[in-house]
Amino acid sequence: MSQHPRPKFTYLGHATILCELPGGETVLIDPWVQNNPACPKELKELKRVDAVLITHAHGDHMGDAVEIAKKHRPKTVVANYEICNWLTQKGVENCAGMNLGGTQDVLGMQVTMVRADHSCGISDGDQTLYGGVASGYIVRLSGGFTFYHAGDTALFSDMQLLGEMYRPELAFLPIGDYYTMDPQQAARACRFLGVRKVIPIHWGTFPVLTGTPEKLVKALGDYGASCEVIGLKPGESY
């Protein structure tokens, strides 16, 4: 069991996570809040955002990026190079565009952009622009606690490599099916990653997303993977 201080994670629904760091700063992952039907009304107005991480450009992951960045003026907005170029054109400051395999310091954390198997188009008015590649993030705090936010992704065998290289203690994995992994694939991902705890994301927001935390628990049991499912409902914290 890790003795390192870890963030407080609040699930804002869908794939949006608010991380409150031990020092009080906050990191918002995949900023989709105002029009997110899963986000509780009382949490739609954020008090503080010091950094933003964007996994990919789809509206259900960065739909509020421009508005939130302009309101809270975070110290760093992290996304791939193409998304950051687009955000900068929209007036967002402090964009730090990166690419797969790279690492940068964000609020004293080491943030590594890693592969995700998914599409990535930017909706801009009535057109869809090239949005670079979709990604996930490995985040390592100064004390050593490490977590993985997979973004939207299918299962891929190199998750085993991510587990070997970064040894995350906690993973945020999509389980909804249709656009991403289903619970059975996510269970295998937990085994590849070697994580002790998993928080399911990207489920239940729309009827087509049929995966549930309960199905993930069953699938993990079927695979014999020893991983605890922390089934947060929108608005709940871990």
Secondary structure, 3 states (H helix, E strand, C coil): CCCCCCCEEEECCCCCEEEECCCCCEEEECCCCCCCCCCCHHHCCCCCCCEEECCCCCHHHHCCHHHHHHHHCCCEEEEEHHHHHHHHHCCCCCEEEECCCCEEEECCEEEEEEECCCCCEEEECCEEEECCCCEEEEEECCCCCEEEECCCCCCCCCHHHHHHHHCCCEEEEECCCCCCCCHHHHHHHHHHHCCCEEEEECCCCCCCCCCCHHHHHHHHHHHCCCCEECCCCCCCEC
